[in-house]
Every structure is written in structure tokens, then in C-alpha cells.
């Protein structure tokens, strides 16, 4: 049996073996020593810390890369700043030149053909005379502007008249706000003002009354115990076969009535402008003043050929007293007439008053009525009192008016 040998199977010399054993016991110089358990623990913690720092570093690098990419994307897609200045686009001179040329052409056409161009905007209300007028709350200080002379028609009976901008019917009568006055509280004053307007409508706007019928609704609002007015009304509307009314009893002093044998109203639109006002009167009564102008367009009852349209203008000023029934004999819901005045334009110059009816004149009749030299009066001028008018009065006296 061979002993342990070298590469060639020979055994290790004794000297080498002893040297090996000696070096193993003393430790070879430079040979690594096995670390202790504490050293191994510290080394492990250091390795873990190093790994964590490496991971954190890689995360920071990734975050920075994303931030840079986001900023680049925001810069590329950022919307305009709110307060940033945007330079205006240069205007095109061609458009400005065309607009200027059109304006010059429009002015030239207006200068050469004013009637034709204005006719495009003709019509009642806002288109014929401008925007509708605001309600009248006080007496104006001047007459309305003179309209261009334009002939009224059946479709546009107020053409060329200030009434084209007036309201219709009772809408043109301004009623002030009510407040307690005299013997009446606020609600009673409001009711009295409303009934005053009702009287004006029944006396001047009722279709039956305008056709010449008896104004019964209006008469029922007048105090039946007012003896002088009761006599006037009895004379103004006599029984059949009775004495015709005279100038002092003419029903036209209070009521608008047309001779339908000669004329007929054009449509049912009657333009009005005026107002009511009130104050404390005698014995604590509520004294109401009404100042209203009515414009009636009419044509011939039996037209032959072209139908001519003319206007009759009636301005009324009345003072009514709503009396305290404890001081004055009256009936509930009625008033006493204190005064009344009227101006009538084109109601029948030189007419007989016994008819008690309005009979307007047309072109042929007006040509026969020459200017008598009296001062010309504008029937649309509401800045003057009624009693200072020089126009046509209810008693048939003639005057000169500037327009109708």
C-alpha cells in the first residue's frame, strides 16, 4: 500500500511536511484573517446603507429627468399669459375705404332724394316720427318740432304729424301717483283719478259717441245735483223735436261727436297726449285738472276716387271737483264740473252750432276759406293754455293754424 504521494505518487518529504505544520500553527504572513461576528454585522449595515443611497440617487435622477421633460413640455404647449400683450392686427385700408365710400354715397342720396329715402322708414309710431314720446308729466315749454309735410293716407293717417309719436287712447293720458288729499285717502284718490280718465274716454273715445250718439256713460259720472250743468246737458241733448242747442249749450264743449253723414273715422286708432294733476280744493275736495289733446283721422263718408285723409284736433282742459259728501250734495262716484275749455282744429270752420257735430273740411273746402289775418296757431303746441288759443273754437269761429 502506497503512502500519500505527490504528483508522481511519491510521498511528501519530512522537511516540507514539518514546515507546513509550523506555518499552519503560526499563520502565514499576509494571509487573510477571518473577520469577527461584530465586524461582519458592521460590514453588512454599511453594504445596506450603500445600496439604499444608490437607489435614492437613481430615484432622484429619474425625478429630475421627469421634471426637465415636464418643463420642456410646458414650454412647448404653454397657453398665452393672461396679462401678456398681443399686438393688434394691422387694419386693412381697403375695408375702411369701402366704408367711407358707402357713407358718402348715402349722404349724397339723402341730399338728392330725401323724400324717397325717408319714405323707406315711414309708418306710425317709432318709424315715422322717431321713438315714441315719453309720458307727459308737466306742461312742455315749447311746441313739438315741425314735421316734414307729408300727406296722410288710409294706412298711415298720422303721417307728417307729431301725433305719429303719441300713444293711442287712454295710454296717452298720464295719471299721477295717488296720495291722500283733502277728505280722500290714497285709495280713494287713485279711484277718483281713474274715474276722471274714464270720463275722458267715454266723452272723447267711445265709438258710439264719436258716431254722434248720446254720451250716456260720461253723463252718469257728472254730479246730478249740479243744477247749472244739468241744465246745460239737457239743452245740449234735447228731446226729438226740441230746441236745437245754442253756442253756450253746444255738446262739443264736452264731447267729441262727428257728422257721419259727411265723414267717417279712419280705423279705430285715436292718438292722445296729456296729463292729469290734482290738489286740495274747496271744503277739502279733491280738485283734478285734465289737459288732453285728441287727434282724429277722418275721410269722406262717400269717397269718389282717391280717398283724402284729414285730421281733426281737439284739445280739452277740464277742472273737476270730487266733493266730500258730508259737505256737498253729490252722489257716490260722481264729480262736479268747475270749468271746461276747448280748442278745435278742423272741426267745421263757420259751421252751424245747432248740429252739435264735428264736420271737418277737405282740400276743396279749405281753399274757399281764405286766411282772415288772425295769428297762426299750432294745434299741437301744448305749452300754451287752452284759453289763449287763436285757433278754431267750439262756437264755429274761424282762425288760422300752422298744421293739422
C-alpha angles and dihedrals in degrees: 000000000000122000122235106289143181129259091301092046094256120133124257114264116252093240093056092046093052091048090052093051092047095050092046091055095046098035125244119269112259094011114141116255121222110253121239124250092256091051091049090052093050091047090051093051091049091051091050092049091049091051092049091051090050092051092047090050092052090049091051090050090051092048092049090050091052092047091052091048091049092050091049090050093047090050090050096046103027115139120231115283113255095236095037116124117242112197112234120251114254111259119242112244091205094067091047092050092050092050091050092049092051091050091051091049092050092051091048092051091047090053094047100038109022096151094051095047094045088050089066089067097038122129142098122299122008099358099053103043105010129265118347112272121253117250116283110246099166139015109287119238096226144019120271117268116277111260123219109269104258126161116246119234137196089260094043107027094164096052113136092016133106085233088074086080096042126100124252127252118330091349088081093057111088115217114197125224113276126241132168110282131171113328093344129088122218096274093049091050090051090051092049092051091049092051091048089057089046089056092052090050094047091048099043111017106036107114092218092052091046088056089058102265124140112278095230097157092054093046092055089062092060118090105260090207092064097102100192093051091045090057092047092052092048090054093044092055106032124182116264109290092017128128113293115245119266129218092277092050098041108142089216087075087076108010137050111227128162132209099243091191087071107025143019131202118256104237123317099282112115116177120220139182128180147088147237125232132178145193141167111289138188117323091006094300123153106247114201124191120200123194112177136156120209123198117201121189112208140173134191116293091228108030119196111197118333113019112234117211122209133169133233115205121201123183118189132189117188135172115206130187121211097200132208104250089215090062105027130041106246143130124252113269095017133106137206120241111235098174143341135190133177142194117199123191118195095357095131117305111223091003125156111260095212092085095060088209136115115243111181122207126236131207095283094051094043092055088059091052103076123197106274094201097257117140113277115246130199107226090202093057105109094171092085127069117256095240092059093059120123093192130103111312131205093259092066099255113149129235140163123264129189097219144351 
